[in-house]
């Protein structure tokens, strides 16, 4: 009977390697497989809310662009301007003062443009009229000499509103207001006392009808206002100097002066000077 041999070791052992191998771990060895650790790169994702915001922003930018183009479009801005009535003031100066060249038709303010033109020293009135979408006509009325304002023997042309003019002189025979003891210098564009000039113009027109007398001389003093010399109906009598001051209570002053003239005539009194500046406290000599 043959006995079976029981091996003490596993019969299929690996052969001894030809040379010894050694595994050396590198300190910075790159990990592989499931042990590999790598920082994930950020991925940009658009959320629905961000998409809505981006769409709204794009729409708003488009509307702004279209609005800006429409605002500055040649079809919606003023570019055809015609100026008439100007002979002393250049049309370019009037257009510059108007400030409407290239203005949008949506914000065009003709009243403000008229006020800017009328602020020019030589312009008394301006009228702007719109034609269609992009055309505007400007008609101006320039200031014309009403008379002269005399200072130190020098006549300076002024208009009815008191503006000192540097254009043509006042016509021959125009009224002259003499400033007594002046303490200023006049330059073109300056404005004198318009109330005194308009009061003088009214007295020149109405003195003959109201008193039967004519205005012979006009004088202005800064502390007293306007004084006029009224002629006498009698050839041998002297003119009467009447101080009106200003145009306040004009009708009352005219009525009071008329009554005074009538009473003086009845009593055969000679009037030399009358002061109407203090209401019912009439003074005369």
C-alpha positions as CSV (number, residue, x, y, z in Angstrom):
1,X,0.0,0.0,0.0
2,X,1.4,3.3,-1.2
3,X,1.1,6.1,1.3
4,X,0.2,9.5,0.0
5,X,2.6,12.3,0.4
6,X,1.4,15.2,2.1
7,X,3.4,18.3,1.2
8,X,4.4,20.5,4.0
9,X,4.5,23.5,1.8
10,X,2.5,24.7,-1.0
11,X,4.0,23.1,-4.0
12,X,3.5,25.9,-6.4
13,X,5.6,28.7,-4.9
14,X,6.9,31.6,-6.9
15,X,10.4,31.4,-8.0
16,X,12.9,33.6,-6.3
17,X,13.4,36.8,-8.2
18,X,16.6,37.3,-10.0
19,X,17.2,40.5,-8.1
20,X,15.7,42.2,-5.2
21,X,13.3,45.1,-5.8
22,X,12.6,47.9,-3.6
23,X,9.6,50.3,-3.7
24,X,10.6,53.8,-2.9
25,X,7.8,56.2,-2.1
26,X,8.3,59.6,-3.5
27,X,7.1,62.3,-1.2
28,X,5.4,64.2,-4.1
29,X,4.2,61.2,-5.9
30,X,1.0,61.9,-7.7
31,X,-1.9,59.9,-6.3
32,X,-3.9,57.8,-8.7
33,X,-7.1,56.0,-8.8
34,X,-9.7,56.6,-6.1
35,X,-7.1,58.1,-3.9
36,X,-6.4,60.9,-6.3
37,X,-7.5,64.3,-4.9
38,X,-8.0,67.1,-7.3
39,X,-9.6,70.5,-6.7
40,X,-12.6,70.7,-9.0
41,X,-12.6,73.6,-11.4
42,X,-15.5,76.1,-11.0
43,X,-18.3,75.7,-13.5
44,X,-20.2,78.9,-14.4
45,X,-23.9,78.2,-14.6
46,X,-26.7,80.7,-15.3
47,X,-29.7,80.5,-13.0
48,X,-33.2,81.3,-14.3
49,X,-33.1,84.5,-12.2
50,X,-29.8,85.6,-13.7
51,X,-31.2,84.9,-17.2
52,X,-34.3,87.1,-16.5
53,X,-32.1,89.9,-15.2
54,X,-29.8,89.7,-18.2
55,X,-32.8,89.8,-20.6
56,X,-34.3,92.8,-18.8
57,X,-30.9,94.6,-18.9
58,X,-30.5,93.9,-22.6
59,X,-34.0,95.2,-23.3
60,X,-33.4,98.3,-21.3
61,X,-30.1,99.0,-23.1
62,X,-31.9,98.5,-26.4
63,X,-34.6,101.0,-25.4
64,X,-32.1,103.5,-24.2
65,X,-30.1,103.2,-27.4
66,X,-33.3,103.6,-29.5
67,X,-34.3,106.6,-27.4
68,X,-31.0,108.3,-27.7
69,X,-31.0,107.8,-31.4
70,X,-34.6,109.2,-31.7
71,X,-33.6,112.2,-29.4
72,X,-30.7,113.1,-31.7
73,X,-32.2,112.0,-34.9
74,X,-32.2,114.7,-37.6
75,X,-35.9,113.9,-38.1
76,X,-36.7,114.8,-34.5
77,X,-34.5,117.8,-33.9
78,X,-34.7,121.5,-34.9
79,X,-32.3,122.3,-37.7
80,X,-34.1,124.7,-40.0
81,X,-34.3,128.2,-38.4
82,X,-35.2,131.4,-40.2
83,X,-34.6,134.8,-38.7
84,X,-36.4,138.0,-39.9
85,X,-36.7,141.6,-38.8
86,X,-33.1,142.0,-37.8
87,X,-30.9,144.7,-39.3
88,X,-28.5,145.6,-36.5
89,X,-28.2,142.3,-34.7
90,X,-26.6,139.4,-36.7
91,X,-28.9,136.5,-37.3
92,X,-26.2,134.2,-35.8
93,X,-26.3,136.1,-32.5
94,X,-30.1,135.7,-32.4
95,X,-29.9,132.0,-33.1
96,X,-27.3,131.5,-30.5
97,X,-29.4,133.4,-27.9
98,X,-32.5,131.3,-28.8
99,X,-30.5,128.1,-28.2
100,X,-32.9,125.8,-30.2
101,X,-30.6,124.7,-33.0
102,X,-30.3,120.9,-32.6
103,X,-32.9,120.8,-29.8
104,X,-35.2,117.9,-29.5
105,X,-38.8,118.5,-30.7
106,X,-40.0,116.8,-27.6
107,X,-38.5,119.4,-25.2
108,X,-38.7,122.5,-27.4
109,X,-39.7,125.6,-25.3
110,X,-40.4,128.5,-27.6
111,X,-41.4,130.8,-24.7
112,X,-38.1,130.4,-23.0
113,X,-36.3,131.0,-26.3
114,X,-38.3,134.2,-26.9
115,X,-37.2,135.4,-23.4
116,X,-33.6,134.7,-24.1
117,X,-33.7,136.6,-27.4
118,X,-35.5,139.6,-25.8
119,X,-32.7,139.8,-23.2
120,X,-30.4,141.0,-25.9
121,X,-29.9,144.8,-25.5
122,X,-31.0,145.7,-29.0
123,X,-34.0,143.4,-29.2
124,X,-37.3,144.7,-27.9
125,X,-39.6,141.8,-29.0
126,X,-39.2,138.3,-30.4
127,X,-41.8,135.9,-31.8
128,X,-41.1,132.3,-32.5
129,X,-43.3,130.1,-34.6
130,X,-43.0,126.4,-35.3
131,X,-43.5,125.0,-38.8
132,X,-43.8,121.2,-39.0
133,X,-41.4,119.1,-36.9
134,X,-38.0,120.6,-37.5
135,X,-38.5,124.2,-38.7
136,X,-38.8,127.3,-36.6
137,X,-39.2,131.0,-37.7
138,X,-37.9,133.8,-35.5
139,X,-39.2,137.3,-36.0
140,X,-37.6,140.1,-34.0
141,X,-38.3,143.8,-33.5
142,X,-35.2,145.8,-32.8
143,X,-35.0,148.7,-30.4
144,X,-35.3,152.1,-32.1
145,X,-34.3,155.5,-30.7
146,X,-37.1,157.3,-28.9
147,X,-35.1,160.3,-27.9
148,X,-31.9,161.4,-26.3
149,X,-30.6,161.3,-22.7
150,X,-28.2,164.2,-22.2
151,X,-25.4,164.0,-19.7
152,X,-22.8,166.7,-19.5
153,X,-23.9,168.2,-22.8
154,X,-23.6,164.8,-24.7
155,X,-26.8,163.3,-26.2
156,X,-27.1,159.5,-26.0
157,X,-29.9,157.8,-27.9
158,X,-32.3,155.8,-25.8
159,X,-35.4,153.8,-26.6
160,X,-38.8,153.9,-24.9
161,X,-37.8,151.2,-22.4
162,X,-34.7,153.1,-21.3
163,X,-32.0,151.1,-23.1
164,X,-28.9,153.0,-24.2
165,X,-28.4,152.4,-27.9
166,X,-25.2,152.4,-30.0
167,X,-26.8,152.4,-33.4
168,X,-28.2,155.3,-35.4
169,X,-28.8,158.6,-33.5
170,X,-32.3,159.7,-32.5
171,X,-34.1,161.5,-35.3
172,X,-33.9,165.3,-35.5
173,X,-36.4,167.0,-33.1
174,X,-36.7,163.9,-30.9
175,X,-37.3,164.6,-27.1
176,X,-34.2,165.2,-24.9
177,X,-34.1,164.5,-21.2
178,X,-31.4,166.4,-19.4
179,X,-29.9,164.7,-16.4
180,X,-29.0,167.3,-13.8
181,X,-25.7,166.7,-11.9
182,X,-25.0,163.2,-13.2
183,X,-22.8,160.8,-11.3
184,X,-22.5,157.9,-13.7
185,X,-21.2,157.0,-17.1
186,X,-23.4,155.4,-19.8
187,X,-22.5,152.5,-22.0
188,X,-24.4,150.8,-24.8
189,X,-26.7,148.3,-23.4
190,X,-27.2,150.1,-20.0
191,X,-30.7,150.7,-18.9
192,X,-31.8,154.1,-17.6
193,X,-35.0,154.9,-15.7
194,X,-37.8,153.5,-18.0
195,X,-40.5,155.0,-15.8
196,X,-39.1,158.5,-16.3
197,X,-38.8,158.1,-20.1
198,X,-42.3,156.7,-20.4
199,X,-43.7,159.4,-18.2
200,X,-42.0,162.0,-20.4
201,X,-43.4,160.4,-23.6
202,X,-46.9,160.5,-22.1
203,X,-46.7,164.1,-21.0
204,X,-45.5,165.1,-24.5
205,X,-48.5,163.5,-26.0
206,X,-51.1,164.6,-23.5
207,X,-50.0,168.0,-22.1
208,X,-51.6,170.1,-24.8
209,X,-54.9,168.3,-24.4
210,X,-54.8,168.2,-20.5
211,X,-53.5,171.7,-19.8
212,X,-53.4,173.6,-23.1
213,X,-49.7,173.8,-22.7
214,X,-46.7,172.2,-24.4
215,X,-43.7,170.5,-22.9
216,X,-40.7,172.8,-23.5
217,X,-38.0,171.0,-21.6
218,X,-37.5,167.7,-19.7
219,X,-35.1,167.3,-16.8
220,X,-34.2,164.4,-14.6
221,X,-32.6,164.5,-11.2
222,X,-31.8,161.3,-9.3
223,X,-33.2,162.4,-6.0
224,X,-36.3,164.2,-7.5
225,X,-37.3,162.3,-10.6
226,X,-38.7,164.0,-13.7
227,X,-39.4,167.7,-14.0
228,X,-41.0,169.3,-17.0
229,X,-41.2,172.9,-18.2
230,X,-44.7,173.6,-19.4
231,X,-45.2,176.6,-21.7
232,X,-47.6,179.4,-20.8
233,X,-50.7,180.1,-22.8
234,X,-49.8,183.8,-22.7
235,X,-46.8,184.9,-24.8
236,X,-45.3,187.1,-22.1
237,X,-45.5,184.6,-19.2
238,X,-42.7,182.3,-18.2
239,X,-43.0,178.6,-18.3
240,X,-44.0,176.7,-15.2
241,X,-41.7,174.0,-13.8
242,X,-43.7,171.0,-12.7
243,X,-42.0,168.1,-10.8
244,X,-43.9,164.9,-11.4
245,X,-41.3,162.6,-9.9
246,X,-42.5,159.3,-11.3
247,X,-45.7,158.0,-13.0
248,X,-47.4,156.9,-9.8
249,X,-50.9,158.4,-9.4
250,X,-50.5,160.0,-12.8
251,X,-54.2,160.7,-13.3
252,X,-54.5,162.4,-9.9
253,X,-51.4,164.5,-10.5
254,X,-52.8,165.7,-13.9
255,X,-56.2,166.5,-12.4
256,X,-54.6,168.4,-9.5
257,X,-52.4,170.4,-11.8
258,X,-55.3,171.3,-14.0
259,X,-57.3,172.6,-11.0
260,X,-54.3,174.6,-9.8
261,X,-53.9,176.2,-13.3
262,X,-57.6,177.1,-13.3
263,X,-57.5,178.6,-9.8
264,X,-54.3,180.5,-10.6
265,X,-56.0,181.9,-13.7
266,X,-59.1,183.0,-11.8
267,X,-57.0,184.7,-9.1
268,X,-54.4,186.0,-11.6
269,X,-51.6,184.3,-9.8
270,X,-48.3,183.7,-11.5
271,X,-47.0,180.1,-11.0
272,X,-43.3,179.4,-11.2
273,X,-42.9,175.9,-9.8
274,X,-45.2,173.1,-8.8
275,X,-44.3,169.9,-6.9
276,X,-46.7,167.0,-7.3
277,X,-44.6,164.3,-5.6
278,X,-46.4,164.2,-2.3
279,X,-50.0,163.4,-3.2
280,X,-52.6,165.8,-1.7
281,X,-49.8,167.9,-0.2
282,X,-49.5,170.0,-3.3
283,X,-46.8,172.7,-3.1
284,X,-46.3,175.6,-5.5
285,X,-44.9,179.1,-5.7
